[in-house]
């Protein structure tokens, strides 16, 4: 094996480490409490999170295009700079507007990373003649992100018991570890995108994505699953708070949630092979039923339902990513993945403030039930259309 192949072979474990550190969120278990400490209500909390997704919406596709033109490693380096910057704003400020600014920085980082890491992984596997095993590698990568979040949840919960500011200070340091990892990655050789008018080219690729019937439906379904699951995560913290669960216990519960998600992603290639595409997609509707159950009964035993919801969420990620990658070509892969991620951002921007508003004006229970029925109705409609459409065309750049 030549030196270039050896360097490329080291990309997957380095990307696993990058993903682990990039989602080592010490602050997540205490973020709701931190918001409340600083005087934010539920509408403001979900608005701060929606601000993140608005920024992602604006940056997602351009960042994917930058990755296709300038290189995936370049955009991963930018992400490694903006992640600690966003956490530093959280750590050393305490107002609604500065929290919005912090989320915008994190959004820049997330947009630059989103699609670039998966595209670099897939193109690496192409050179190594292992692209058929992509779903396994993506599942393993998702496993490492969830393990990182789980470990951080346990540690962050206990740090928060001492001080709500402490997890933020420590997280700034951990995010600084991303840069040395990404600097050692090797960019796989590929044909790079060239265009005289980048904005027109971005619009052209995006339009091709939405004109492709199967890709469009898969993006909408993925966007529904991802956005509702993330709204659910923040809603779980409100649920824990309503049941007077301690911050240390919240950290442990969220760690369990992440580990369940990690289990789903790591076994996705096996489960999807056994279930087949149709049953794999149908299984994702169970998340909506879980939301309804949590809304119907507010009791500590019901907390157990968040774990199967996490498992299904983790299981779905590699399934969708594999479908997106196989329906496109290397030259525009990061851009197409960013278009798919943008769909999830649009859905979150709609769902999150609406969910927070229902919590403030009605109740958390009614918000859960409304989210569950919305999810089931939209998900069922999309799956009916998807099962009718069997197009396997490749998106051409």
GUVO-271140 format. One record per residue (C-alpha): residue in one letter; x, y, z. Coordinates in Angstrom, 2 decimals. Each point is the difference from the previous one (the first is absolute). Layout:
<recs>
<"A" <X Y Z>>
...
</recs>
This chain:
<recs>
<"X" <0.00 0.00 0.00>>
<"X" <1.50 3.39 -1.04>>
<"X" <0.40 2.99 2.31>>
<"X" <-3.07 1.79 -1.40>>
<"X" <-2.21 -3.03 0.73>>
<"X" <1.46 -0.32 3.50>>
<"X" <-0.77 3.66 0.72>>
<"X" <-3.54 -0.38 -1.33>>
<"X" <-0.49 -3.16 2.04>>
<"X" <0.61 2.09 3.13>>
<"X" <-2.82 2.42 -0.90>>
<"X" <-2.92 -2.03 1.47>>
<"X" <1.46 -0.31 3.55>>
<"X" <0.99 3.67 -0.07>>
<"X" <-3.52 0.94 -1.08>>
<"X" <-1.38 -2.13 2.85>>
<"X" <2.18 2.00 2.42>>
<"X" <-1.07 3.27 -1.61>>
<"X" <-3.66 -0.92 0.32>>
<"X" <0.49 -1.12 3.61>>
<"X" <1.53 3.35 0.99>>
<"X" <-2.41 2.07 -2.12>>
<"X" <-2.99 -1.38 1.90>>
<"X" <1.57 -0.19 3.45>>
<"X" <-2.75 2.28 1.28>>
<"X" <0.65 0.48 3.70>>
<"X" <-2.48 2.88 0.02>>
<"X" <-3.09 -1.79 -1.32>>
<"X" <-1.29 -1.53 3.29>>
<"X" <0.11 3.39 1.71>>
<"X" <-0.91 2.26 -2.94>>
<"X" <-3.70 0.33 0.87>>
<"X" <0.90 0.75 3.62>>
<"X" <2.61 2.51 -1.24>>
<"X" <-2.61 1.72 -2.16>>
<"X" <-2.44 0.16 2.93>>
<"X" <2.75 1.31 2.28>>
<"X" <0.47 2.83 -2.48>>
<"X" <-3.73 0.79 -0.15>>
<"X" <-1.12 -1.63 -3.27>>
<"X" <-3.51 -1.42 -0.36>>
<"X" <-0.98 -3.02 -2.16>>
<"X" <-0.73 2.12 -3.08>>
<"X" <3.40 1.69 0.26>>
<"X" <1.73 -3.34 0.60>>
<"X" <-1.42 -1.55 -3.16>>
<"X" <0.58 3.28 -1.88>>
<"X" <3.71 -0.13 0.90>>
<"X" <0.12 -3.52 -1.41>>
<"X" <-1.99 1.10 -3.05>>
<"X" <2.58 2.80 -0.55>>
<"X" <2.61 -2.72 -0.32>>
<"X" <-2.04 -1.68 -2.71>>
<"X" <-0.69 3.28 -1.82>>
<"X" <3.75 0.57 -0.20>>
<"X" <0.52 -3.60 -1.11>>
<"X" <-2.71 0.47 -2.62>>
<"X" <1.85 2.99 -1.47>>
<"X" <3.42 -1.62 0.16>>
<"X" <-0.65 -3.71 -0.54>>
<"X" <0.00 -0.21 -3.80>>
<"X" <2.69 2.70 -0.61>>
<"X" <2.27 -1.79 2.50>>
<"X" <-0.51 -3.31 -1.80>>
<"X" <0.84 1.70 -3.28>>
<"X" <3.14 1.51 1.55>>
<"X" <0.97 -3.51 1.08>>
<"X" <-0.45 -1.28 -3.56>>
<"X" <2.01 2.89 -1.48>>
<"X" <2.71 0.74 2.58>>
<"X" <0.20 -3.38 1.69>>
<"X" <-1.71 -1.82 2.85>>
<"X" <3.02 0.35 2.29>>
<"X" <-0.12 3.80 -0.34>>
<"X" <-3.59 0.22 1.19>>
<"X" <0.71 -2.40 2.88>>
<"X" <2.80 2.31 1.12>>
<"X" <-2.41 2.97 -0.01>>
<"X" <-2.43 -2.06 2.11>>
<"X" <2.79 -0.76 2.47>>
<"X" <0.50 3.76 0.52>>
<"X" <-3.65 1.03 0.40>>
<"X" <-1.09 -2.75 2.41>>
<"X" <2.15 1.22 2.95>>
<"X" <-0.85 3.62 -0.88>>
<"X" <-3.73 -0.70 0.40>>
<"X" <0.50 -1.81 3.31>>
<"X" <2.15 2.89 1.26>>
<"X" <-2.89 2.42 -0.66>>
<"X" <-2.28 -2.25 2.05>>
<"X" <2.56 -0.28 2.79>>
<"X" <0.72 3.69 0.45>>
<"X" <-3.37 1.65 -0.76>>
<"X" <-3.56 -0.39 1.29>>
<"X" <-2.72 1.62 -2.11>>
<"X" <-2.51 -1.10 -2.61>>
<"X" <1.78 1.91 -2.81>>
<"X" <3.50 -1.25 0.85>>
<"X" <-1.37 -3.54 0.16>>
<"X" <-1.38 0.54 -3.50>>
<"X" <3.46 1.20 -1.10>>
<"X" <1.57 -3.09 1.58>>
<"X" <-2.41 -2.25 -1.88>>
<"X" <0.86 1.79 -3.27>>
<"X" <3.70 -0.79 0.57>>
<"X" <-0.84 -3.62 0.74>>
<"X" <-2.18 0.01 -3.14>>
<"X" <2.94 1.18 -2.12>>
<"X" <2.08 -2.84 1.43>>
<"X" <-2.75 -2.56 -0.44>>
<"X" <-0.70 1.10 -3.59>>
<"X" <3.66 -0.23 -0.94>>
<"X" <0.21 -3.47 1.51>>
<"X" <-3.37 -1.26 -1.25>>
<"X" <0.38 -1.96 -3.21>>
<"X" <3.75 0.60 -0.17>>
<"X" <0.90 -2.77 2.43>>
<"X" <-2.36 -2.52 -1.62>>
<"X" <1.10 0.98 -3.52>>
<"X" <3.66 -0.36 0.97>>
<"X" <-0.78 -3.40 1.52>>
<"X" <-1.88 -1.23 -3.08>>
<"X" <2.67 1.22 -2.44>>
<"X" <2.69 -1.62 2.14>>
<"X" <-1.85 -3.32 -0.19>>
<"X" <-0.34 0.37 -3.79>>
<"X" <3.80 0.27 -0.37>>
<"X" <0.42 -2.99 2.33>>
<"X" <-2.70 -1.95 -1.95>>
<"X" <-2.15 -0.32 3.12>>
<"X" <-2.93 2.29 -0.83>>
<"X" <-2.41 -2.94 0.22>>
<"X" <0.71 -0.06 3.73>>
<"X" <-0.79 3.70 0.46>>
<"X" <-3.12 -0.60 2.09>>
<"X" <2.13 -1.95 2.50>>
<"X" <2.60 2.79 0.17>>
<"X" <-2.66 2.73 0.31>>
<"X" <-1.74 -2.01 2.71>>
<"X" <3.29 -0.33 1.84>>
<"X" <0.66 3.73 -0.39>>
<"X" <-3.46 0.78 1.41>>
<"X" <0.80 -2.45 2.81>>
<"X" <3.06 2.05 0.96>>
<"X" <-1.97 3.26 -0.05>>
<"X" <-2.61 -1.48 2.31>>
<"X" <2.63 -1.53 2.30>>
<"X" <1.64 3.43 0.17>>
<"X" <-3.32 1.63 0.90>>
<"X" <-0.81 -2.76 2.51>>
<"X" <3.35 0.32 1.78>>
<"X" <-0.34 3.78 0.00>>
<"X" <-3.54 -0.23 1.37>>
<"X" <1.09 -1.99 3.03>>
<"X" <3.02 2.20 0.65>>
<"X" <-1.88 3.23 -0.76>>
<"X" <-2.85 -0.85 2.35>>
<"X" <2.37 -0.47 2.91>>
<"X" <1.95 3.16 -0.87>>
<"X" <-3.28 1.94 -0.06>>
<"X" <-0.76 -1.10 3.57>>
<"X" <3.07 1.97 1.08>>
<"X" <-0.66 2.97 -2.31>>
<"X" <-2.20 0.57 -3.03>>
<"X" <2.88 1.95 -1.57>>
<"X" <2.62 -2.73 0.41>>
<"X" <-1.13 -2.27 -2.90>>
<"X" <0.28 2.98 -2.38>>
<"X" <3.55 0.84 1.10>>
<"X" <1.17 -3.60 -0.41>>
<"X" <-1.80 -0.40 -3.34>>
<"X" <1.92 2.94 -1.49>>
<"X" <3.20 -1.93 0.69>>
<"X" <-1.24 -3.32 -1.42>>
<"X" <-1.14 1.65 -3.23>>
<"X" <3.50 1.37 -0.52>>
<"X" <1.10 -3.63 -0.54>>
<"X" <-1.85 -0.14 -3.33>>
<"X" <2.58 2.03 -1.91>>
<"X" <3.05 -2.27 0.51>>
<"X" <-2.11 -3.02 -1.00>>
<"X" <-1.30 1.48 -3.25>>
<"X" <3.44 1.29 -1.02>>
<"X" <1.21 -3.62 -0.27>>
<"X" <-2.79 -1.08 -2.42>>
<"X" <0.87 -0.79 -3.63>>
<"X" <-2.21 1.42 -2.76>>
<"X" <-0.91 -2.81 -2.45>>
<"X" <0.80 0.70 -3.65>>
<"X" <-3.13 0.86 -1.97>>
<"X" <-1.33 2.21 -2.76>>
<"X" <-0.72 3.40 1.57>>
<"X" <-2.98 2.16 -0.90>>
<"X" <0.75 3.00 -2.23>>
<"X" <-2.52 2.69 -0.97>>
<"X" <0.17 3.63 -1.15>>
<"X" <-3.03 0.95 2.09>>
<"X" <0.02 -1.89 3.34>>
<"X" <-3.42 1.27 1.12>>
<"X" <-1.63 -1.06 -3.27>>
<"X" <1.73 -3.37 0.30>>
<"X" <-1.28 -0.45 3.58>>
<"X" <-3.54 0.76 -1.14>>
<"X" <0.39 -2.39 -2.93>>
<"X" <1.11 -2.88 2.24>>
<"X" <-2.73 0.73 2.55>>
<"X" <-2.62 0.07 -2.76>>
<"X" <1.26 -3.34 -1.35>>
<"X" <-0.36 -1.48 3.49>>
<"X" <-3.60 1.16 0.32>>
<"X" <-0.87 -1.12 -3.54>>
<"X" <1.14 -3.53 0.77>>
<"X" <-3.24 -1.61 1.36>>
<"X" <1.60 -2.63 2.21>>
<"X" <2.74 2.23 1.39>>
<"X" <-2.55 2.73 0.78>>
<"X" <-2.23 -2.38 1.98>>
<"X" <2.98 -1.50 1.85>>
<"X" <1.20 3.50 0.94>>
<"X" <-3.44 0.96 1.29>>
<"X" <-0.31 -3.18 2.03>>
<"X" <3.51 0.36 1.40>>
<"X" <-0.71 3.64 0.83>>
<"X" <-3.16 -0.98 1.89>>
<"X" <1.78 -2.73 1.99>>
<"X" <3.02 2.15 0.84>>
<"X" <-1.87 3.20 0.88>>
<"X" <-2.70 -1.66 2.11>>
<"X" <2.63 -2.07 1.82>>
<"X" <2.02 3.12 0.86>>
<"X" <-3.14 1.85 1.17>>
<"X" <-0.69 -3.12 2.04>>
<"X" <3.42 0.16 1.65>>
<"X" <-0.61 3.53 1.30>>
<"X" <-3.53 -0.99 0.98>>
<"X" <1.36 -2.94 2.03>>
<"X" <1.98 2.46 2.11>>
<"X" <-3.18 1.94 0.72>>
<"X" <-1.68 -3.33 0.80>>
<"X" <2.80 -0.89 2.44>>
<"X" <-0.27 3.44 1.59>>
<"X" <-3.79 -0.38 0.44>>
<"X" <0.62 -3.30 1.82>>
<"X" <2.65 1.64 2.23>>
<"X" <2.86 -2.19 -1.24>>
<"X" <3.39 1.18 1.33>>
<"X" <2.65 1.33 -2.40>>
<"X" <2.31 -2.92 0.78>>
<"X" <-2.80 -2.44 -0.83>>
<"X" <-0.84 1.96 -3.16>>
<"X" <3.61 -0.43 -1.10>>
<"X" <-0.25 -3.75 0.50>>
<"X" <-3.36 -0.23 -1.78>>
<"X" <1.27 1.98 -2.96>>
<"X" <3.09 -2.20 -0.10>>
<"X" <-2.31 -3.02 -0.18>>
<"X" <-1.91 1.71 -2.82>>
<"X" <3.23 0.49 -1.95>>
<"X" <1.15 -3.56 0.58>>
<"X" <-3.35 -1.33 -1.23>>
<"X" <0.41 2.17 -3.09>>
<"X" <3.56 -1.30 -0.41>>
<"X" <-1.26 -3.58 0.17>>
<"X" <-2.56 0.73 -2.72>>
<"X" <2.58 1.57 -2.31>>
<"X" <2.67 -2.66 0.55>>
<"X" <-2.47 -2.76 -0.89>>
<"X" <-1.71 1.91 -2.80>>
<"X" <1.73 -1.88 -2.81>>
<"X" <-1.08 -3.34 1.48>>
<"X" <-3.54 1.01 0.96>>
<"X" <-0.71 1.70 -3.33>>
<"X" <1.22 -3.10 -1.84>>
<"X" <-2.37 -2.20 2.04>>
<"X" <-2.99 2.36 -0.10>>
<"X" <0.38 1.31 -3.53>>
<"X" <-0.57 3.62 -1.04>>
<"X" <-3.79 0.06 0.45>>
<"X" <-0.07 -1.34 3.58>>
<"X" <3.06 2.07 0.93>>
<"X" <-1.81 3.20 -0.99>>
<"X" <-3.27 -1.09 1.62>>
<"X" <1.85 -0.58 3.29>>
<"X" <0.81 3.71 0.12>>
<"X" <-3.69 0.85 0.48>>
<"X" <0.24 -1.44 3.54>>
<"X" <1.63 3.26 1.15>>
<"X" <-3.32 1.81 -0.49>>
<"X" <-1.86 -2.57 2.10>>
<"X" <2.55 0.45 2.80>>
<"X" <-0.54 3.78 0.01>>
<"X" <-3.75 -0.55 0.38>>
<"X" <0.53 -2.46 2.87>>
<"X" <2.28 2.45 1.85>>
<"X" <-2.60 2.72 -0.40>>
<"X" <-2.82 -2.23 1.21>>
<"X" <1.75 -1.08 3.20>>
<"X" <2.46 2.15 1.98>>
<"X" <1.67 -2.50 2.34>>
<"X" <3.54 -1.18 0.68>>
<"X" <-0.53 -3.54 -1.40>>
<"X" <-0.88 1.57 -3.37>>
<"X" <3.59 1.25 -0.26>>
<"X" <0.93 -3.50 -1.19>>
<"X" <-1.70 0.80 -3.33>>
<"X" <2.69 2.49 -0.99>>
<"X" <2.48 -2.87 -0.47>>
<"X" <-1.81 -1.82 -2.84>>
<"X" <-0.59 3.43 -1.61>>
<"X" <3.76 0.57 0.15>>
<"X" <0.72 -3.45 -1.44>>
<"X" <-2.28 0.65 -2.99>>
<"X" <1.55 3.44 -0.56>>
<"X" <3.50 -1.51 0.01>>
<"X" <-1.08 -2.83 -2.27>>
<"X" <-1.44 2.43 -2.56>>
<"X" <3.06 2.21 -0.47>>
<"X" <2.24 -2.50 -1.91>>
<"X" <-3.00 -1.17 -2.01>>
<"X" <-0.67 3.50 -1.32>>
<"X" <3.68 0.90 -0.47>>
<"X" <0.65 -3.16 -2.01>>
<"X" <-2.99 0.80 -2.23>>
<"X" <1.17 3.59 -0.57>>
<"X" <3.56 -1.06 -0.85>>
<"X" <-1.05 -2.69 -2.45>>
<"X" <-2.30 2.42 -1.81>>
<"X" <2.72 2.52 -0.79>>
<"X" <3.53 0.33 -1.40>>
<"X" <3.23 0.99 1.73>>
<"X" <0.30 3.37 -1.71>>
<"X" <-3.09 1.39 1.76>>
<"X" <-0.35 -2.43 2.92>>
<"X" <0.55 2.50 2.84>>
<"X" <-2.42 2.47 -1.59>>
<"X" <-2.74 -2.64 -0.34>>
<"X" <0.50 -1.13 3.61>>
<"X" <-0.27 3.64 1.06>>
<"X" <-3.26 0.42 -1.92>>
<"X" <-1.33 -3.02 1.90>>
<"X" <1.15 1.46 3.32>>
<"X" <-1.60 3.33 -0.90>>
<"X" <-3.35 -1.75 -0.24>>
<"X" <0.32 -1.05 3.65>>
<"X" <0.87 3.58 0.97>>
<"X" <-3.11 1.38 -1.73>>
<"X" <-2.16 -2.54 1.80>>
<"X" <1.58 0.86 3.36>>
<"X" <-0.49 3.74 -0.55>>
<"X" <-3.71 -0.70 -0.43>>
<"X" <-0.41 -2.59 2.75>>
<"X" <2.15 1.37 2.85>>
<"X" <-1.59 3.44 0.60>>
<"X" <-3.47 -1.50 -0.51>>
<"X" <0.77 -2.69 2.59>>
<"X" <1.33 2.60 2.45>>
<"X" <-3.06 2.18 -0.53>>
<"X" <-2.37 -2.89 0.77>>
<"X" <2.01 -0.72 3.17>>
<"X" <-0.32 3.64 1.14>>
<"X" <-3.67 0.48 -0.90>>
<"X" <-1.35 -3.50 0.63>>
<"X" <2.20 -2.67 1.56>>
<"X" <2.97 -2.27 -0.67>>
<"X" <-2.35 -2.99 -0.27>>
<"X" <-2.08 1.63 -2.73>>
<"X" <3.16 1.03 -1.84>>
<"X" <1.27 -3.62 0.00>>
<"X" <-3.35 -1.29 -1.28>>
<"X" <-0.20 2.62 -2.75>>
<"X" <3.56 -0.79 -1.11>>
<"X" <-0.76 -3.73 -0.03>>
<"X" <-3.10 0.28 -2.17>>
<"X" <1.73 2.43 -2.37>>
<"X" <2.93 -2.40 -0.34>>
<"X" <-2.22 -3.03 -0.67>>
<"X" <-2.15 1.82 -2.58>>
<"X" <2.93 1.43 -1.96>>
<"X" <2.11 -3.15 0.31>>
<"X" <-2.77 -2.29 -1.21>>
<"X" <-0.77 2.24 -2.99>>
<"X" <3.68 0.16 -1.02>>
<"X" <0.45 -3.77 0.28>>
<"X" <-3.06 -0.68 -2.16>>
<"X" <1.50 2.22 -2.73>>
<"X" <3.48 -1.48 0.48>>
<"X" <-1.18 -3.59 -0.30>>
<"X" <-1.76 0.89 -3.24>>
<"X" <3.18 1.48 -1.45>>
<"X" <2.80 -2.48 -0.72>>
<"X" <2.26 2.29 -2.07>>
<"X" <3.69 -0.72 0.55>>
<"X" <1.43 2.73 -2.24>>
<"X" <3.28 1.67 0.91>>
<"X" <0.08 3.77 0.44>>
<"X" <2.40 1.33 -2.63>>
<"X" <1.96 3.20 0.66>>
</recs>
